[in-house]
C-alpha cells in the first residue's frame, strides 16, 4: 500500500457519517480511497445507501488535513497503519464486514498468528477466575497461540500477563488512541506487551474515552480471533457482547462454567445453556475443540474407527465430510432423518471420535 492510499483511507475514516461498511462500499465502487474524493457527487449518489449528507461531508477539506496531521504523529511514534486491503491486514479481521477501514498498530507483532484466541471476562474477576486464566494460558503454551484481549481490569490483564509469563505473543485491543493508556494503572505493562506482541486500535490520537468506543473495541477483539473464550462474566457483562460479536462473525465461542450461585459466572452459564458457547474446563478442552491436538497418528486411528460405523452413522459422517460444518436441523433434513435420529447418530459419532459438536448445534467431521 502506498502512503498516498493510507492518507486518503484515513481521510475517509475521518469523514463524519461514514462508517466502515459505507467506506468499503464507496471503495468498491470507486476503486481507491483517493478516487472517492475526486468522484462527482452525482455519481456517488447512485450508490445504494449514499445520500447527500455523506457526499457533502466528503467535500470538507479538513478531513485530508486531519489525516496528514495524524500520519505525522504516527511516523514520530512508529505506529503502523494497516489498510483493510493490505496483505498484512489481520486475516481473520479482513473477513468481518465491519472491520476497521484502517487499523493502527504499535509493537513487534505482525498480527499474522495462525492461532489468535480471545480471552475475555469480568473486570471484577474472582481468585478462582485468576487461577483458571493463568492455568489455561500455561496449558495452551505448547500450541503457541496468540492471546488477544482488551487491557481492562480483571480477566483481560491477567490474560496479557499470563501470555507474557509463558513467552506467548499477546495483542491488546484499545478503546482509544495510542497516545495514552486506559486504565493508567496498566501503563507499566505496555513495554512487555509491545515486546511480546502489539497494541491495536482503530481510534486516532486525542480520541475521547467513551463507553461506545469500548463496544467498538470488542468487535476488534472478536474479529481478530479464531475463537473467543469467556472465563468469568456476569449476566450483563461486556464480554457477552464480545461473544455475540464473535458468533456474528461465525467464530467459535467457549465459556467456563461456574456454580449456579456464582454471580460472576452467570453470564458464562447462560452462554452454555443457550448453546451459544461450548463448555470448556481446561486448556485440553479448547485444544480438542479447535482440532489442534490431532497429529497424523491420531488421524489414522480415527480413520480405522470409521470401519465400524453403522449405515446411518456412515451416511451422516459422509454428509459432514462433503458439506463441512452443518446445523443439526439442516443435516436431518438433507439426510432424510428426524432430528432426534440425527442427534442420536451424532452422539455415537462423537463417542467414536469421528465428529465434534460446536456451539449452536453445529457439527463437523474430524
N, C-alpha and C positions, 0 to 999 in steps of 0.2 A: 504494500500500500504506500502510495506517495504521501508526503507531508501535506500536499495540497488537498488530497482526498480526506485526510484526517481533519484538516482545518474546516472544510465545508461540512463534514459529517458532524463535527462539534457545533458548528453554527446552526445546523439543522436541529441538533439536540437542544439547543438553547431557545429555539423558537417556541413561544407560548402557543398553547393549543395543539401542539404536535407531539404526540407520544411515540413510543417505539413502533407500534403497529402501523400508525399512519405514516411515520417516517419511512418504514420499509416499503410500504405501498407506493409512496412517491418515488423512491429509488428504483423500484421495479419498473415503474412507468417511464422514468426519465433516464435511467441508466447509471447516473452518478449523482452524489450529493451536490456537486457544483452545478450540474445541468438543471437541477431543480430551481436554483436561484436565478437561472438565466431563462427559464421557460416562461412563456407568456401566461398570465393568469387565466386567460380564456381557455387555454389548453388544459391547465391544471384542474379547472372546474369540471372538466369532463370525467375526471377520475371519481369513482364511487367513494363517497364519504368525505370528499374535499369541498369545503364551502368557501364563501368569500372571507370569512374571518381568518381562515388559515392562509389564503393567498395574500391577504393584506399584511399578516404577520411576517410572511416570508420576505416582504419588501423592506422591512426595517433593517437598516444598515448596522445598527448596534449589535445585531446578532453576530456578524462577522468580526466586529471589533472585540466583542467579548470573547469569542473563540481564540482570537490572536493573543489576547492577554492571558487566557488560561493556558494556552500552549507554551507561552514563555515561562509561566510558572512551572509547568511540568518539566520543561527542559532543565531548569535550575535544580529541581528536586529529583531528577532522574525517574520520573513517573512515565510509564509506558501507556499509550492509548491504543487499545485494540478495537478496530472497526469490525462490525459483525460479519463482514465478508472476507476478513483476513484469514489466511491459512492457519495462523496461530491463535485465532479466537477459540476459546474453550469448546471442544467438540460437543459435549452434552448441552451446553447453553445455546449453541448455534441452532439446535432443533426446537427451541422454545420460541413461539411466535412473538411473545412479548419480552424476549431477551433484550438487554440494553443495546442500543444502537452503537454506543462506544463504551467500552469498559476500561477503567483506569486501574493500573497495576503497579505496585511498588514492592520490590523484593527479589528473591533469587529464583522463584518458581517460573517455569514457562507455561504452567497450567495445562500440561499435556498428560496428566496422570491417567492411567487406564482404570484405576480403581478409586475414584473420589467418593468418599462416603460422608454424608452429613450427619453429625451428632448434635442433637438439639434437645432442649428441655427447659424446665423451670429455672427462673433466676434464684428461687428460694430452695435450692437443692438440699436434700437431706444427707446426713452422713452415709446412709446406705446408697444413695444415688451417686455420691462422690466415689465411694469404694467400687461400685459397679462400673462406672465410667473408666476409672483407672485400670481395673482388671480387664475390661472389654478391649481397650486400646492395646494393652500389653498382649492380650491373646491374639489380636489381629496383626501384630507387628511383623510376623514372618511372611505375611501376604503382601507387605509393603503398600498399604493403601495410603491415600492422601486424606487427612482428616479435615473436613470443612465445617465451619461453624461461624457464629456471629459476634465473637469477642465480648458478649454480655456477661453479667454476673451469673453465677450458678453453673449449670451444665456446660455452657459454651466455653468458659475459660478453663474449666477442668479438662475438657476435651483437647483444647490447644496445648495446655501444659503437658498433658499425658503424651501427646504426639511428640512434642519436643524431647521429653524424657526417654522416649523409645526410638529417637532418631528417625522419626517419620516426618514427611512433609505435611504442613498444615496451612490451610487457607482461611484467613479471617475476612469475612464479608462485612463491610461497614455501611451504616445508615447515614453517612455524612461524607464530606470530602476528606482528602488525605492531608489536609493542613492541620488537623488536630485529631485527638483520640478521645472517644467516649466509650465507657466511662474513663475518667482521668486516671483512676487507680490502676488501670491496665496498661498504662504507658510503659511501665517497666518491663513488660513482656514483648514489646514491639520489635526490638532488635533480634531477639531469639526467633520470633515468628518470621521476620523478613529473611533471616539467615537460613531458616528451615522451610521457607515457603513464600507466602506473599500476603499483602493486604490488597483487597479488591473492592471497588465501588463503582457506581455509575454517577455519583454525585461530584460536582465541581467543588473547588475550594470556596470557602466562605458560605457554604450552604448551611442554613439554619437547621438545627436539630428539631425534628418534629416526629410525632408518633407514626404519621403516614409514611415517612421515609423508612422506618424500620420494617413496616409491612412490605414495602418495595424491596428492601434488603433481603427479606425472607425468600422472595421468589428467586433471587440470585443463588442463595444457599441451595434451594431445591433444584434449580436448573443446572447448576454446576455439577451436581452429584448423580452418581449412578443409582444410589439408594439413600433414603433418609431413615435414621434411627431416632426414635423418641425415647429418651431414657426416663425422665420423670416429667409429668405435666398435670396441671390442674385441669378441670373440666373446660375452662375457657382460656387455656394457656396459649401464648403466641406461637408456641411450637406446633400447635394443632393447625394453625394457619399454614405453616411451612409444610406440614404433612399433606394438607389438602392441595396445596400447590404442586407438590411432588406427584400426587395422584393425577392431577390435571395434566401433567407432563408425561403421564403413563410410566412413571418410575415406581420402583418397589419401595414400600413403606413398611417399617418394622417398629414394634413397640415392646418395651419391657414391662411385664405385668407387675402389679402390686396387690396387696391385700385390699379387699373391698372397703375397709375402713381408712385406707391411706388416701387422704385428700389430694396429696401431690402425685398420686398415681392414677387418680380418677380419669384423667384425660387419656392415659395410655390404655386403661381397661376399656374405655368406651371405644377407642380405635379398634381394639381387638374384637370386642363383642359385635361391633357393626361391620366387621370383616373388611375394614379399610386398611388394617395393618396385620401383618403376620406376627405372631408372638415369638419372641426370642428370649432366651435366658442366659446366653453366653456368646462369646465370640465364635465358638464352634457352630452354633446355630446359624449365624449370619453367613459364615463360610459355606455351610451346607446349602442354604437357600440361594446364595449367589452363584453356586456351582464352582467356587474357587478351589475346592479341595479335591477335585477329580483329576487323577493322573491317568495315564494310558492303561495301567494295570487295573485300576478301578473300573474304567470303561469296559475293558474286556470281560471282567467279572460280571458286570451288569448285562452285557450282551448275551452271556451264557444263560442268564436267567430268563431271557426272552423265549427260550425254547420251551419253557414250562407255562407259557401263557395260554389261557383258555381262548376259545374263539372270540368271545366278547371282549376280553382283555386285549387280544391282538388287534381287533378292529379299532378300538379306541386309541391304542398306542400308535397304530399306523396313521390314524387320522391326525394325532398330535404331531407326529413327525413331519407330516406334509404341511399342516396349517400353521405350526408354531404355537404360540400362546393362544389359548381359547377359553371363553367363558363356559361354565358348566351347562347353562341352558342352551347355548348355541351348539355345543358339542352334542348334547342329547338330541337336538333337532336334526342335525346333519347325520348322526349315526343311527337315526330312526329308533331311538330307545327312549324310555321315560327318564325323567330327571332323576328319580330315585334309583333306577337301574344303573344309570351312568355314574352316579355318585358312589354306588357300591363297587362298581368296577374300578373306578379311580382310586378308591381306598386300597383295593388289592394291589393295584399297580404301584401305589406309593410304598406299600409294605415290601414289595419286591424290588424297590429301587429303580423302577422304570420311568416314573413321572414324579413331579413335585408340584405342590399347590402354592399359589401366590395369592396375595391379598385380593379380595373382591371376587372370590370363586373363579379365579383364573388358574389354569393348569398348563404345564408344558412338559414335553418329553425330555428325559435326561440323556 
